[in-house]
Amino acid sequence: MRIKACLTAAEVRKMMAASIVEAEKNKWNVGVAAVDDAGLLLGFERMDGAPAIASTAAADKARTAALTGQPSKAWEDRIKERPAFLSFQVGLPVQGGVPIIHRDECVGAIGVSGVLSVQDEQVALAGLAALG
């Protein structure tokens, strides 16, 4: 039987904290979600002032990245070229979700919503960078 890596609660807290620091530094109010490799929620925080939709959008962006092992932006771009990809139920194929890859395997993802999509991704990448 193989052993599979997974995110720990401590790693999730570390990513979430780093994401919030990045958002605060830029005066952005966002929702941040961390999910496991199946797209199931491990952690979530909605900053004061973040729009209500940020709650579901952040989790859905993270789910997209986790289930596909690709940034949600890749799916956004793919759909522009081939709208038929919208039929895949992968979450929210909009920039702002990034996969967490460990030893060439996706172990989860982090998603952010609340500001411009490029800014959402910047916050998500700050969270990912906290893992080292």
C-alpha positions as CSV (number, residue, x, y, z in Angstrom):
1,M,0.0,0.0,0.0
2,R,1.3,3.4,-0.8
3,I,1.6,6.3,1.6
4,K,0.0,9.5,0.6
5,A,1.0,13.0,1.7
6,C,-1.7,15.3,3.1
7,L,-1.9,18.8,4.5
8,T,-1.7,19.1,8.3
9,A,-3.9,21.5,10.3
10,A,-0.7,23.4,11.2
11,E,0.2,23.9,7.5
12,V,-3.3,25.1,6.7
13,R,-3.2,27.6,9.6
14,K,0.2,28.8,8.3
15,M,-1.0,29.3,4.7
16,M,-4.2,31.0,5.9
17,A,-2.2,33.4,8.1
18,A,0.3,34.3,5.3
19,S,-2.6,34.9,2.9
20,I,-4.3,37.2,5.4
21,V,-1.1,39.1,6.0
22,E,-0.7,39.7,2.2
23,A,-4.3,40.9,1.9
24,E,-3.9,43.2,4.9
25,K,-0.7,44.6,3.5
26,N,-2.5,45.6,0.4
27,K,-5.7,46.7,2.2
28,W,-7.7,44.0,0.4
29,N,-10.7,42.4,2.2
30,V,-11.0,38.8,1.0
31,G,-12.1,35.3,1.8
32,V,-9.5,32.6,1.9
33,A,-10.2,28.9,1.7
34,A,-7.9,25.9,1.9
35,V,-9.0,22.5,0.7
36,D,-7.6,18.9,0.5
37,D,-6.9,17.0,-2.7
38,A,-10.6,16.1,-3.0
39,G,-11.6,19.8,-2.8
40,L,-13.0,19.4,0.7
41,L,-12.7,22.4,3.0
42,L,-9.9,22.4,5.6
43,G,-9.8,26.0,6.5
44,F,-11.6,29.2,5.8
45,E,-11.5,32.9,6.8
46,R,-13.5,35.8,5.6
47,M,-12.0,39.1,6.5
48,D,-14.1,42.0,7.7
49,G,-15.5,43.9,4.8
50,A,-15.0,41.0,2.3
51,P,-18.1,40.6,0.1
52,A,-20.4,37.7,1.0
53,I,-19.9,35.9,-2.3
54,A,-16.2,35.6,-1.3
55,S,-17.1,32.8,1.0
56,T,-18.3,30.4,-1.7
57,A,-16.1,31.8,-4.5
58,A,-12.8,31.2,-2.6
59,A,-13.7,27.7,-1.7
60,D,-14.9,27.0,-5.3
61,K,-11.7,28.4,-6.8
62,A,-9.6,26.2,-4.4
63,R,-11.7,23.2,-5.3
64,T,-11.0,23.8,-9.0
65,A,-7.3,23.9,-8.4
66,A,-7.3,20.8,-6.1
67,L,-9.4,18.6,-8.4
68,T,-7.4,19.5,-11.5
69,G,-4.0,20.0,-10.1
70,Q,-3.8,23.3,-12.0
71,P,-4.3,26.9,-11.1
72,S,-8.0,27.9,-11.6
73,K,-6.7,30.5,-14.1
74,A,-5.7,27.6,-16.5
75,W,-9.3,26.6,-16.6
76,E,-10.5,30.1,-17.1
77,D,-8.2,30.4,-20.1
78,R,-9.2,26.9,-21.4
79,I,-12.9,27.8,-21.3
80,K,-12.3,30.9,-23.4
81,E,-11.0,28.7,-26.2
82,R,-13.3,25.8,-25.7
83,P,-16.6,26.6,-23.9
84,A,-17.5,23.0,-23.7
85,F,-15.1,22.7,-20.7
86,L,-17.8,24.5,-18.7
87,S,-19.7,21.2,-18.5
88,F,-17.0,19.8,-16.1
89,Q,-18.1,20.3,-12.6
90,V,-14.8,21.4,-11.1
91,G,-15.8,24.4,-9.0
92,L,-15.2,28.0,-10.2
93,P,-12.8,28.2,-13.1
94,V,-11.7,31.8,-12.4
95,Q,-8.3,33.0,-11.4
96,G,-7.6,32.9,-7.7
97,G,-7.1,29.2,-6.9
98,V,-3.7,27.6,-6.8
99,P,-2.9,23.9,-6.2
100,I,-0.5,22.7,-3.5
101,I,1.9,20.3,-5.1
102,H,4.1,18.0,-3.0
103,R,6.4,15.4,-4.6
104,D,4.7,15.9,-7.9
105,E,1.2,15.2,-6.4
106,C,-1.6,17.6,-5.6
107,V,-2.3,17.5,-1.9
108,G,-4.8,20.4,-1.9
109,A,-5.3,24.0,-2.9
110,I,-5.8,27.5,-1.6
111,G,-8.4,29.9,-3.1
112,V,-9.0,33.6,-2.6
113,S,-11.9,35.9,-3.6
114,G,-12.9,39.4,-2.9
115,V,-10.7,41.7,-5.1
116,L,-9.6,41.5,-8.7
117,S,-8.8,38.0,-9.8
118,V,-5.1,38.7,-10.3
119,Q,-5.0,40.1,-6.8
120,D,-6.9,37.1,-5.4
121,E,-4.2,34.9,-7.0
122,Q,-1.4,37.1,-5.5
123,V,-2.9,36.5,-2.0
124,A,-3.2,32.7,-2.7
125,L,0.4,32.5,-3.8
126,A,1.5,34.3,-0.6
127,G,-0.2,31.5,1.3
128,L,1.4,28.8,-0.8
129,A,4.8,30.4,-0.3
130,A,4.4,30.1,3.4
131,L,4.8,26.3,3.0
132,G,8.3,26.9,1.7
